[in-house]
Amino acid sequence: MPDTAKSIGMTPVFSPHFAAERLVFHPAVPLRRPPLFVLVMGGDLLCGPDGSALLSAVPGDQTPDGLLFIGGLDGRPVVAAAVDAVPAGLRPVPLRDLFGIAGDEELGVLGRAVQYVDFDRTHRYCGRCGAATLMKEDEIARVCPSCGLIVYPRLSPAVIVRVVRDDRVLLARSPAFPAGRYSVIAGFVEPGENVEHAARREVREETGISIANLRYFGSQPWPFPHSLMIGFTADYAGEEIVPDGLEVEDAGWFARDALPDLPGRASIARALIDDWLDGR
């Protein structure tokens, strides 16, 4: 398959976390080697003594019910399941706590597993007729045996935009952020718009300014719980900053030597800021 970004003239500069590169989503041949397990309890992953959430076996050989096949890794099937209790020898760890500990490929596999488990858990009943749904045998989906509706895992595209004015970057603070934290502008793509329109709309709605020279930066799967972040850079084009008071409670232009607290390095938000700091 061709690289989509390159095929339409976009060359990403960001190598994202949570992007599984080696995982084969749909293997062409059966995988005969023993599986790797990903166990999810609530919002946590169950990690073994080595700190990894990719488990070669489940303690006590108690294979969970409802295993979901999520791909093949180095010839081994990877399966995920929701569990209600922590088996002996494992410990629950939030996915965010594995930033900087697990490698990029493992984060990509775990993110995919978390999203599929969440989908399976939240689509047990048909949204059209209310009947109980069943796992579809030949793909990751749930099917209604009553009305035939098939539902697939949800993916919510969101844009995230770094705006620069001369030698300063636009950073904004959401009321939901930790104290002192600022980031670049982000928001979900709405029905009826493309990502370019969404980027311009979100910046204007949240800060009151207009932008120009929108350029693709890169994308990042963001499994909290099912987003796809699509990153852009842009230049300031006009108007003064007026925070909307809802999504953004404060915003301003920040110089390189006077930055506030920033997002963690596992995020595309931080990659956008670091890219600007590096002068690219």
Residue frames as qw, qx, qy, qz and C-alpha x, y, z in Angstrom:
[[0.000, 0.888, 0.459, 0.000, 0.00, 0.00, 0.00],
 [0.392, 0.524, -0.051, 0.754, 1.37, 3.48, -0.81],
 [0.268, -0.330, -0.460, 0.779, 2.00, 6.02, 1.91],
 [0.118, 0.803, 0.577, 0.088, -1.18, 8.13, 1.81],
 [0.194, -0.867, -0.041, 0.457, 0.48, 11.34, 2.98],
 [0.314, -0.399, 0.537, 0.674, 3.20, 11.13, 0.34],
 [0.323, 0.358, 0.776, 0.406, 0.77, 10.13, -2.40],
 [0.084, 0.879, 0.446, 0.148, -1.15, 13.40, -2.00],
 [0.361, 0.689, -0.101, 0.620, 1.93, 15.57, -1.65],
 [0.487, -0.799, 0.163, -0.314, 2.24, 15.62, 2.14],
 [0.669, 0.262, -0.589, 0.371, 5.51, 14.65, 3.78],
 [0.627, -0.754, -0.154, -0.124, 5.07, 14.28, 7.55],
 [0.290, 0.639, -0.530, 0.477, 7.92, 15.45, 9.76],
 [0.511, -0.447, 0.502, -0.536, 6.59, 13.79, 12.91],
 [0.488, 0.077, -0.868, -0.055, 7.16, 10.14, 13.79],
 [0.556, -0.488, 0.053, -0.671, 4.25, 9.51, 16.13],
 [0.168, -0.140, 0.899, -0.379, 3.95, 7.44, 19.23],
 [0.590, 0.261, 0.594, -0.481, 1.03, 4.99, 19.25],
 [0.664, 0.545, -0.267, -0.438, 1.60, 4.16, 15.59],
 [0.787, -0.190, 0.584, 0.060, 2.14, 0.43, 15.10],
 [0.347, 0.672, -0.492, -0.430, 4.49, 0.01, 12.15],
 [0.083, 0.301, -0.944, -0.109, 5.44, -3.68, 12.45],
 [0.470, 0.198, 0.748, -0.425, 2.02, -4.93, 13.50],
 [0.115, -0.056, -0.762, -0.635, 0.30, -6.61, 10.55],
 [0.485, 0.039, 0.299, -0.821, -3.36, -5.67, 10.92],
 [0.864, 0.247, 0.140, -0.416, -4.74, -8.24, 8.46],
 [0.318, -0.441, 0.797, 0.261, -2.25, -11.12, 7.94],
 [0.619, 0.353, -0.442, -0.545, -2.56, -12.93, 4.62],
 [0.643, 0.087, -0.761, -0.004, -1.63, -16.30, 6.15],
 [0.751, -0.602, -0.235, -0.136, -2.53, -17.99, 9.46],
 [0.036, 0.710, -0.564, 0.419, -0.18, -17.23, 12.35],
 [0.853, -0.123, -0.507, -0.031, 0.94, -20.48, 13.98],
 [0.384, 0.238, -0.596, 0.664, 3.21, -19.18, 16.75],
 [0.310, -0.537, -0.691, 0.372, 1.93, -18.77, 20.35],
 [0.028, 0.845, 0.321, 0.427, -0.07, -15.55, 20.86],
 [0.235, 0.083, -0.375, 0.893, 0.79, -12.39, 22.74],
 [0.232, -0.699, -0.677, 0.000, -1.90, -11.19, 25.15],
 [0.037, 0.281, -0.153, 0.947, -2.97, -7.65, 26.04],
 [0.304, -0.549, -0.766, 0.139, -5.25, -7.55, 29.08],
 [0.039, -0.400, -0.022, -0.915, -7.27, -4.42, 29.78],
 [0.308, -0.529, -0.736, 0.287, -9.04, -3.69, 33.06],
 [0.034, -0.882, -0.289, 0.370, -11.05, -0.49, 32.99],
 [0.355, 0.925, -0.136, -0.010, -8.62, 2.12, 31.72],
 [0.351, -0.708, 0.607, 0.082, -5.51, 0.19, 32.74],
 [0.754, 0.386, -0.524, -0.089, -3.25, -2.34, 31.08],
 [0.858, -0.474, 0.195, -0.023, -2.01, -5.35, 33.03],
 [0.373, 0.756, -0.530, 0.090, 1.79, -5.48, 32.99],
 [0.936, -0.096, -0.303, 0.152, 4.11, -8.35, 33.82],
 [0.686, -0.609, 0.006, 0.398, 7.19, -8.35, 36.07],
 [0.572, 0.041, 0.277, 0.771, 9.29, -6.93, 33.21],
 [0.047, 0.505, 0.131, -0.852, 6.96, -3.91, 32.94],
 [0.140, 0.067, -0.648, -0.746, 5.58, -4.91, 29.55],
 [0.611, 0.209, 0.394, -0.654, 1.87, -5.18, 28.77],
 [0.713, 0.359, -0.489, -0.352, 2.58, -7.55, 25.86],
 [0.619, -0.390, 0.624, -0.273, 2.27, -10.86, 27.70],
 [0.292, 0.309, -0.860, -0.281, 3.57, -14.16, 26.38],
 [0.400, -0.282, -0.871, -0.036, 1.14, -16.00, 28.66],
 [0.478, -0.607, -0.036, -0.634, -1.65, -15.33, 31.12],
 [0.083, -0.363, 0.807, -0.458, -0.74, -16.37, 34.68],
 [0.534, 0.047, 0.724, -0.435, -2.39, -19.65, 35.57],
 [0.048, 0.036, 0.839, 0.540, -3.11, -20.32, 31.91],
 [0.224, 0.593, 0.677, -0.374, -6.56, -18.81, 32.45],
 [0.184, 0.167, 0.498, 0.831, -7.30, -17.54, 28.95],
 [0.258, 0.331, 0.348, -0.838, -9.90, -14.76, 29.14],
 [0.441, 0.558, 0.702, 0.026, -13.20, -14.95, 27.30],
 [0.310, 0.910, 0.250, -0.119, -13.95, -12.73, 24.33],
 [0.531, -0.380, 0.350, 0.672, -10.46, -12.52, 22.87],
 [0.457, 0.856, 0.092, -0.224, -10.09, -9.94, 20.10],
 [0.762, 0.075, 0.290, 0.574, -7.51, -10.51, 17.38],
 [0.049, 0.936, 0.042, -0.345, -5.79, -7.20, 16.67],
 [0.472, 0.798, -0.364, -0.091, -2.94, -8.26, 14.37],
 [0.959, -0.019, -0.076, 0.271, 0.29, -10.15, 13.98],
 [0.118, -0.929, 0.351, -0.021, 3.60, -9.05, 15.47],
 [0.008, 0.592, -0.804, -0.062, 6.77, -10.77, 14.25],
 [0.456, 0.077, -0.848, -0.259, 4.72, -13.79, 13.23],
 [0.119, -0.228, -0.864, 0.434, 2.78, -14.03, 16.50],
 [0.212, -0.667, -0.542, -0.465, -0.93, -13.26, 16.81],
 [0.057, 0.070, -0.457, 0.885, -1.74, -10.47, 19.25],
 [0.356, -0.557, -0.690, -0.295, -5.05, -10.81, 21.10],
 [0.054, -0.253, 0.360, -0.896, -6.71, -8.46, 23.56],
 [0.442, -0.494, -0.734, -0.149, -9.39, -8.92, 26.18],
 [0.318, -0.615, 0.182, -0.698, -11.15, -7.08, 28.97],
 [0.547, -0.143, -0.777, 0.276, -10.74, -8.61, 32.43],
 [0.455, -0.762, -0.216, -0.407, -12.44, -7.90, 35.75],
 [0.721, -0.673, 0.140, 0.083, -9.62, -8.90, 38.11],
 [0.209, 0.802, -0.559, 0.007, -5.83, -8.75, 38.19],
 [0.958, 0.005, -0.279, 0.068, -4.20, -12.20, 37.90],
 [0.687, -0.653, 0.179, 0.263, -1.38, -12.94, 40.31],
 [0.671, -0.127, 0.354, 0.639, 1.95, -11.60, 39.08],
 [0.275, 0.544, 0.389, 0.691, 0.46, -8.75, 37.04],
 [0.156, -0.522, -0.373, 0.751, -0.18, -5.12, 37.95],
 [0.317, 0.814, 0.470, 0.128, -2.51, -2.51, 36.44],
 [0.358, -0.340, 0.130, 0.860, -0.82, 0.47, 34.77],
 [0.398, 0.795, 0.242, -0.388, -2.55, 3.37, 32.96],
 [0.753, 0.482, 0.246, 0.374, -1.52, 3.60, 29.31],
 [0.134, 0.949, -0.102, 0.265, -0.26, 7.16, 29.83],
 [0.571, -0.728, 0.378, 0.025, 2.15, 5.90, 32.51],
 [0.863, 0.031, 0.385, 0.325, 3.91, 3.80, 29.86],
 [0.397, 0.903, -0.060, 0.152, 5.03, 6.94, 27.99],
 [0.050, 0.822, -0.535, 0.190, 8.82, 6.91, 27.93],
 [0.576, -0.359, 0.718, -0.152, 8.91, 3.31, 29.19],
 [0.762, 0.298, 0.573, 0.051, 7.39, 1.22, 26.43],
 [0.296, -0.160, 0.533, 0.776, 8.81, 1.54, 22.92],
 [0.366, 0.285, -0.163, -0.871, 6.89, 3.22, 20.12],
 [0.439, 0.020, -0.792, -0.424, 5.85, -0.07, 18.53],
 [0.226, -0.273, -0.880, 0.317, 4.58, -1.47, 21.81],
 [0.160, 0.358, 0.337, -0.856, 2.65, 1.75, 22.48],
 [0.412, 0.188, -0.452, -0.769, 1.09, 1.43, 19.03],
 [0.409, -0.117, -0.894, -0.139, 0.02, -2.16, 19.68],
 [0.142, -0.330, -0.744, 0.563, -1.33, -1.33, 23.14],
 [0.241, 0.285, 0.070, -0.925, -3.20, 1.71, 21.86],
 [0.472, 0.047, -0.638, -0.606, -4.88, -0.38, 19.18],
 [0.361, -0.203, -0.900, 0.134, -5.79, -3.03, 21.76],
 [0.002, 0.312, 0.539, -0.782, -7.25, -0.49, 24.18],
 [0.368, 0.214, -0.174, -0.888, -9.41, 1.03, 21.45],
 [0.497, -0.029, -0.764, -0.410, -10.75, -2.34, 20.29],
 [0.268, -0.261, -0.850, 0.371, -11.55, -3.46, 23.82],
 [0.144, 0.307, 0.320, -0.885, -13.37, -0.18, 24.48],
 [0.445, 0.129, -0.451, -0.763, -15.33, -0.59, 21.23],
 [0.445, -0.120, -0.878, -0.132, -16.30, -4.16, 22.07],
 [0.162, -0.285, -0.733, 0.596, -17.41, -3.16, 25.57],
 [0.182, 0.382, 0.229, -0.877, -19.54, -0.19, 24.46],
 [0.492, 0.229, -0.431, -0.721, -21.32, -1.82, 21.51],
 [0.146, 0.007, 0.977, -0.158, -22.93, -4.86, 23.11],
 [0.360, 0.574, 0.674, -0.295, -26.39, -3.68, 22.02],
 [0.368, 0.429, 0.543, 0.621, -27.65, -2.53, 18.65],
 [0.049, -0.294, -0.145, 0.943, -28.04, 1.21, 18.28],
 [0.307, -0.052, -0.492, -0.813, -30.89, 0.72, 15.78],
 [0.665, -0.307, -0.511, -0.450, -33.14, -1.92, 17.34],
 [0.483, -0.613, 0.396, -0.484, -31.68, -2.54, 20.81],
 [0.989, -0.051, -0.121, -0.064, -30.97, -6.25, 20.38],
 [0.622, -0.608, 0.428, 0.245, -27.80, -7.81, 21.80],
 [0.537, 0.725, -0.391, -0.184, -24.99, -7.84, 19.23],
 [0.955, -0.132, 0.196, 0.179, -22.51, -10.58, 18.42],
 [0.286, -0.633, 0.514, 0.504, -18.82, -10.50, 17.51],
 [0.741, 0.592, -0.152, -0.276, -18.37, -10.73, 13.75],
 [0.923, -0.189, 0.278, 0.185, -16.24, -13.75, 12.94],
 [0.764, 0.367, 0.203, 0.491, -14.23, -12.49, 9.96],
 [0.291, 0.544, -0.073, 0.783, -13.35, -8.95, 11.11],
 [0.213, -0.240, -0.572, 0.755, -13.31, -6.68, 14.14],
 [0.341, -0.227, -0.236, -0.881, -16.92, -5.59, 14.24],
 [0.259, 0.184, 0.827, -0.463, -20.18, -6.38, 16.00],
 [0.262, -0.131, -0.657, -0.695, -23.28, -7.47, 14.14],
 [0.519, 0.000, 0.423, -0.742, -26.92, -7.37, 15.17],
 [0.117, 0.071, 0.973, 0.185, -28.61, -10.76, 14.60],
 [0.278, 0.589, 0.648, -0.395, -32.02, -9.07, 14.62],
 [0.395, 0.851, 0.151, -0.310, -31.77, -6.25, 12.08],
 [0.835, 0.354, 0.154, 0.392, -28.37, -7.00, 10.48],
 [0.048, 0.977, -0.161, 0.128, -26.67, -3.72, 11.46],
 [0.847, 0.011, -0.163, 0.505, -22.86, -4.01, 11.47],
 [0.160, -0.980, 0.099, -0.061, -20.83, -1.56, 13.54],
 [0.773, 0.300, -0.249, 0.501, -17.08, -1.03, 13.36],
 [0.534, -0.448, -0.287, 0.657, -14.68, 0.60, 15.83],
 [0.096, 0.971, 0.220, 0.007, -15.21, 4.32, 16.05],
 [0.599, -0.026, 0.038, 0.799, -12.45, 6.71, 15.02],
 [0.015, -0.939, -0.306, 0.157, -12.80, 10.42, 15.81],
 [0.597, 0.362, 0.056, 0.714, -10.56, 12.68, 13.67],
 [0.268, -0.907, -0.175, 0.275, -9.29, 15.84, 15.34],
 [0.526, 0.681, -0.085, 0.503, -7.08, 18.65, 14.06],
 [0.586, -0.686, -0.074, 0.425, -4.24, 20.17, 16.06],
 [0.468, 0.777, 0.113, 0.405, -2.61, 23.39, 14.85],
 [0.546, -0.445, -0.069, 0.706, 0.58, 25.28, 15.68],
 [0.272, 0.899, 0.242, 0.245, 0.24, 28.96, 14.79],
 [0.602, -0.249, -0.031, 0.758, 3.29, 31.24, 14.62],
 [0.147, 0.967, 0.178, 0.110, 3.42, 35.04, 14.52],
 [0.166, 0.856, -0.440, 0.212, 6.92, 36.36, 13.80],
 [0.373, 0.350, -0.802, 0.308, 9.06, 34.72, 16.50],
 [0.381, -0.141, 0.632, -0.659, 6.23, 33.73, 18.83],
 [0.248, -0.142, -0.924, -0.254, 3.91, 30.75, 19.03],
 [0.563, -0.341, -0.063, -0.750, 0.23, 30.72, 19.92],
 [0.298, -0.051, -0.917, 0.259, -0.47, 28.66, 23.04],
 [0.521, -0.418, -0.151, -0.728, -3.77, 28.28, 24.81],
 [0.050, -0.133, 0.861, -0.489, -5.01, 26.93, 28.12],
 [0.542, -0.341, -0.629, -0.442, -8.03, 24.65, 28.49],
 [0.533, -0.552, 0.276, -0.579, -9.87, 24.63, 31.84],
 [0.983, -0.137, -0.048, -0.115, -9.31, 20.86, 31.88],
 [0.634, 0.498, -0.450, 0.385, -5.48, 21.18, 31.79],
 [0.681, -0.406, -0.370, 0.485, -3.28, 20.80, 34.87],
 [0.182, -0.936, -0.099, 0.283, -2.43, 24.09, 36.55],
 [0.201, -0.743, 0.389, 0.507, -0.14, 26.22, 34.38],
 [0.542, 0.052, 0.743, 0.389, -0.34, 23.96, 31.31],
 [0.424, 0.665, -0.068, -0.611, -0.67, 25.47, 27.82],
 [0.592, 0.059, 0.733, 0.330, -0.77, 23.80, 24.41],
 [0.054, 0.084, -0.523, -0.846, -1.51, 24.38, 20.74],
 [0.594, 0.155, 0.136, -0.778, -5.09, 24.59, 19.44],
 [0.035, 0.015, -0.978, -0.205, -6.99, 21.36, 18.82],
 [0.568, 0.185, 0.340, -0.726, -10.55, 20.28, 18.10],
 [0.545, 0.168, 0.820, 0.047, -12.67, 17.61, 16.47],
 [0.094, 0.043, -0.606, -0.789, -13.58, 17.54, 12.79],
 [0.487, 0.290, 0.512, -0.645, -17.33, 17.97, 12.38],
 [0.551, 0.401, 0.716, 0.152, -19.67, 16.39, 9.81],
 [0.414, 0.853, 0.312, 0.056, -19.60, 18.19, 6.47],
 [0.040, 0.950, -0.299, -0.086, -16.10, 19.67, 6.69],
 [0.838, 0.322, -0.318, 0.305, -12.61, 18.67, 5.64],
 [0.713, -0.417, -0.256, 0.502, -9.61, 18.84, 7.95],
 [0.351, 0.216, 0.050, 0.910, -8.37, 22.13, 6.50],
 [0.303, -0.620, -0.272, -0.670, -11.69, 23.83, 7.23],
 [0.735, -0.577, -0.353, 0.048, -11.73, 22.31, 10.71],
 [0.637, -0.124, -0.187, 0.738, -8.25, 23.69, 11.44],
 [0.088, 0.344, 0.096, 0.930, -9.21, 27.22, 10.43],
 [0.505, -0.601, -0.367, -0.500, -12.55, 27.02, 12.24],
 [0.750, -0.468, -0.391, 0.258, -11.14, 25.69, 15.51],
 [0.478, -0.016, -0.153, 0.865, -8.46, 28.38, 15.69],
 [0.113, -0.399, -0.174, -0.893, -10.97, 31.15, 15.00],
 [0.616, -0.568, -0.430, -0.336, -13.67, 29.79, 17.33],
 [0.761, -0.441, -0.350, 0.322, -11.32, 29.25, 20.26],
 [0.517, -0.340, -0.064, 0.783, -9.01, 32.26, 19.96],
 [0.207, 0.869, 0.254, -0.372, -10.64, 34.72, 17.54],
 [0.079, -0.653, 0.482, 0.579, -7.70, 34.91, 15.11],
 [0.843, 0.505, 0.021, -0.187, -7.41, 33.88, 11.46],
 [0.605, -0.431, 0.575, 0.344, -4.61, 31.82, 9.96],
 [0.629, 0.689, -0.235, -0.271, -2.88, 31.35, 6.60],
 [0.374, 0.581, -0.723, 0.000, -0.37, 29.00, 4.95],
 [0.833, -0.274, 0.362, -0.317, -1.80, 25.86, 6.49],
 [0.443, 0.512, -0.731, -0.087, 0.69, 22.98, 6.12],
 [0.936, -0.213, -0.236, -0.152, 0.47, 19.31, 7.02],
 [0.170, -0.722, 0.619, -0.256, 2.76, 18.22, 9.85],
 [0.247, 0.150, -0.955, 0.064, 1.89, 14.61, 10.72],
 [0.707, -0.360, -0.230, -0.564, -0.70, 12.49, 12.48],
 [0.042, 0.281, -0.856, 0.433, -0.96, 10.46, 15.65],
 [0.589, -0.402, -0.661, -0.232, -3.38, 7.78, 16.84],
 [0.107, -0.351, 0.496, -0.787, -4.56, 8.93, 20.26],
 [0.479, -0.255, -0.825, -0.157, -6.36, 6.10, 22.11],
 [0.115, -0.206, -0.621, 0.747, -8.06, 8.26, 24.75],
 [0.740, -0.100, 0.659, -0.090, -10.41, 6.76, 23.84],
 [0.681, 0.328, 0.602, 0.257, -10.51, 6.75, 20.00],
 [0.207, 0.909, -0.020, -0.360, -9.07, 9.88, 18.37],
 [0.748, 0.243, 0.239, 0.570, -6.82, 10.43, 15.38],
 [0.161, -0.839, -0.012, 0.519, -4.85, 13.67, 15.72],
 [0.647, 0.537, 0.294, 0.454, -4.05, 15.37, 12.40],
 [0.419, -0.649, -0.053, 0.632, -1.35, 18.00, 12.87],
 [0.452, 0.756, 0.232, 0.413, -0.84, 21.23, 10.95],
 [0.385, -0.371, -0.102, 0.839, 1.33, 24.31, 11.13],
 [0.212, 0.815, 0.448, 0.301, 0.06, 27.77, 10.14],
 [0.318, 0.108, -0.112, 0.935, 0.94, 31.45, 10.14],
 [0.025, 0.607, 0.493, -0.623, -0.97, 34.23, 11.86],
 [0.258, 0.422, 0.560, 0.664, -3.16, 36.17, 9.41],
 [0.116, -0.451, -0.104, -0.879, -5.09, 38.71, 11.47],
 [0.595, -0.635, -0.283, -0.403, -7.33, 39.77, 14.38],
 [0.101, -0.555, 0.619, -0.547, -6.59, 39.88, 18.08],
 [0.335, -0.061, -0.927, 0.156, -6.77, 37.00, 20.52],
 [0.543, -0.277, 0.172, -0.774, -10.15, 36.63, 22.22],
 [0.019, 0.059, -0.989, 0.132, -10.46, 33.31, 24.12],
 [0.441, -0.330, -0.600, -0.579, -13.89, 31.74, 23.78],
 [0.389, -0.395, 0.446, -0.703, -14.15, 31.17, 27.54],
 [0.926, -0.068, 0.096, -0.359, -15.32, 27.59, 27.08],
 [0.951, 0.188, -0.098, 0.224, -12.70, 25.48, 25.36],
 [0.571, 0.277, -0.215, 0.743, -10.00, 28.10, 26.00],
 [0.378, -0.844, -0.336, 0.179, -9.80, 30.22, 29.14],
 [0.193, -0.861, 0.249, 0.400, -6.54, 31.97, 28.23],
 [0.818, 0.366, 0.247, 0.369, -4.28, 32.24, 25.18],
 [0.089, -0.931, 0.179, 0.306, -1.29, 34.27, 24.12],
 [0.702, 0.634, -0.273, 0.174, 1.83, 34.61, 22.00],
 [0.751, -0.609, 0.212, 0.147, 4.86, 33.04, 23.70],
 [0.314, 0.793, -0.522, -0.015, 8.57, 33.53, 22.98],
 [0.809, 0.175, -0.549, 0.113, 11.05, 30.66, 23.06],
 [0.353, 0.211, -0.628, 0.660, 12.61, 31.86, 26.32],
 [0.311, -0.096, 0.423, -0.846, 9.30, 32.39, 28.13],
 [0.533, -0.119, -0.714, -0.438, 7.29, 29.22, 27.61],
 [0.654, -0.383, 0.298, -0.580, 4.73, 27.93, 30.13],
 [0.521, -0.156, 0.833, -0.103, 4.31, 24.32, 31.21],
 [0.460, 0.355, -0.543, -0.606, 3.93, 22.23, 28.03],
 [0.943, 0.002, -0.007, -0.333, 2.28, 18.89, 27.11],
 [0.733, -0.386, 0.543, 0.136, 4.22, 15.66, 27.57],
 [0.019, 0.556, -0.651, -0.516, 6.70, 14.52, 24.94],
 [0.352, 0.129, 0.917, 0.137, 4.60, 11.55, 23.83],
 [0.381, 0.709, 0.511, -0.301, 2.03, 13.85, 22.24],
 [0.494, 0.490, 0.388, 0.604, 1.90, 15.40, 18.78],
 [0.129, -0.973, -0.165, -0.100, 1.10, 18.68, 20.56],
 [0.535, -0.723, 0.280, 0.336, 4.58, 18.67, 22.10],
 [0.674, 0.092, 0.490, 0.545, 6.13, 17.55, 18.80],
 [0.284, 0.821, 0.333, 0.366, 4.62, 20.60, 17.09],
 [0.283, -0.956, 0.072, 0.014, 6.08, 22.89, 19.74],
 [0.682, -0.462, 0.407, 0.394, 9.49, 21.20, 19.77],
 [0.629, 0.424, 0.436, 0.483, 9.64, 21.39, 15.99],
 [0.104, 0.943, 0.128, 0.288, 9.18, 25.17, 16.25],
 [0.522, -0.809, 0.227, 0.143, 11.77, 25.40, 19.02],
 [0.741, -0.151, 0.466, 0.460, 14.25, 23.57, 16.79],
 [0.043, 0.615, -0.256, -0.745, 13.70, 26.19, 14.09],
 [0.259, 0.117, 0.852, 0.439, 12.20, 23.90, 11.45]]
